[in-house]
């Protein structure tokens, strides 16, 4: 599986990347290092299935390229957002379950 982790050089993201690599996945991370550190992933750089990009998720062309390369995406929150962690699996329109119509 090819997985993209935003915030991948942070504490949680780096451990998630390591676990996914141990599982045999190919891992792409993007991090602007505002709260993460390259030191958290330096030991992963020797793995040929590990790819990192130092940039912001607001750089849409870079993120679009990474999203295209990944089959799954894990989005870790911005420190000030207060939002929880989410893992998003990419599925095609054919695979998406149909939602029942809303009751009015």
C-alpha positions as CSV (number, residue, x, y, z in Angstrom):
1,X,0.0,0.0,0.0
2,X,1.2,3.5,-0.8
3,X,0.4,5.9,2.1
4,X,0.6,9.7,2.4
5,X,1.1,11.2,5.9
6,X,0.7,14.9,6.4
7,X,2.6,16.0,9.5
8,X,4.9,13.0,9.0
9,X,7.9,14.4,10.8
10,X,6.0,15.0,14.0
11,X,5.9,12.6,16.9
12,X,2.8,10.7,15.9
13,X,3.4,10.9,12.2
14,X,7.0,9.6,12.4
15,X,5.9,6.6,14.5
16,X,3.0,5.9,12.1
17,X,5.5,6.1,9.2
18,X,7.8,3.6,10.9
19,X,5.0,1.2,11.6
20,X,3.8,1.3,8.0
21,X,7.3,0.8,6.7
22,X,7.6,-2.2,9.0
23,X,4.4,-3.5,7.6
24,X,5.9,-3.3,4.1
25,X,4.1,-0.2,2.9
26,X,5.5,2.6,0.8
27,X,5.3,5.8,2.8
28,X,5.2,9.4,1.6
29,X,5.3,12.2,4.1
30,X,5.0,16.0,3.9
31,X,5.8,18.3,6.8
32,X,6.8,21.9,7.0
33,X,8.7,21.2,10.3
34,X,6.8,23.9,12.2
35,X,6.4,21.5,15.1
36,X,7.9,18.3,13.6
37,X,11.6,17.6,13.2
38,X,13.7,16.0,10.6
39,X,15.4,14.2,13.5
40,X,12.2,12.2,13.9
41,X,12.5,10.6,10.5
42,X,16.3,10.6,9.8
43,X,16.5,6.9,10.5
44,X,13.8,6.2,8.0
45,X,15.6,8.0,5.1
46,X,17.7,5.0,4.3
47,X,14.6,2.9,3.5
48,X,13.9,2.9,-0.3
49,X,10.1,2.8,0.5
50,X,10.3,6.1,2.4
51,X,9.8,9.4,0.7
52,X,9.7,12.8,2.3
53,X,8.9,16.3,1.2
54,X,9.6,19.4,3.4
55,X,6.8,21.8,2.4
56,X,3.5,23.0,3.5
57,X,0.2,21.3,2.8
58,X,-1.0,24.7,1.5
59,X,1.3,24.1,-1.5
60,X,-1.5,22.7,-3.6
61,X,0.6,21.4,-6.6
62,X,3.0,19.5,-4.3
63,X,0.1,18.0,-2.3
64,X,-1.8,17.1,-5.5
65,X,1.3,15.2,-6.7
66,X,1.7,13.3,-3.4
67,X,-2.0,12.5,-3.2
68,X,-1.9,11.1,-6.7
69,X,1.0,8.8,-5.7
70,X,-0.8,7.5,-2.5
71,X,-3.6,5.0,-2.1
72,X,-4.3,6.0,1.5
73,X,-3.8,9.3,3.3
74,X,-3.4,10.0,7.0
75,X,-4.0,13.6,8.0
76,X,-2.6,14.6,11.3
77,X,-4.0,17.8,12.8
78,X,-2.4,21.2,12.9
79,X,-1.4,22.0,16.5
80,X,-3.8,24.9,16.9
81,X,-6.7,23.2,15.2
82,X,-8.0,21.1,18.1
83,X,-9.2,18.6,15.6
84,X,-8.7,14.8,16.0
85,X,-6.7,12.5,13.9
86,X,-8.2,11.0,10.8
87,X,-7.1,8.3,8.4
88,X,-8.7,8.5,5.0
89,X,-8.8,5.7,2.6
90,X,-9.1,6.6,-1.1
91,X,-11.8,4.8,-2.9
92,X,-13.1,5.1,-6.4
93,X,-16.7,6.2,-7.1
94,X,-17.5,2.6,-8.0
95,X,-16.4,1.4,-4.6
96,X,-18.2,4.0,-2.6
97,X,-21.3,2.7,-0.8
98,X,-24.5,4.5,-1.8
99,X,-26.0,6.6,1.0
100,X,-29.6,6.2,1.7
101,X,-31.7,9.3,1.0
102,X,-32.1,11.7,3.8
103,X,-35.4,11.5,5.6
104,X,-37.3,14.7,5.7
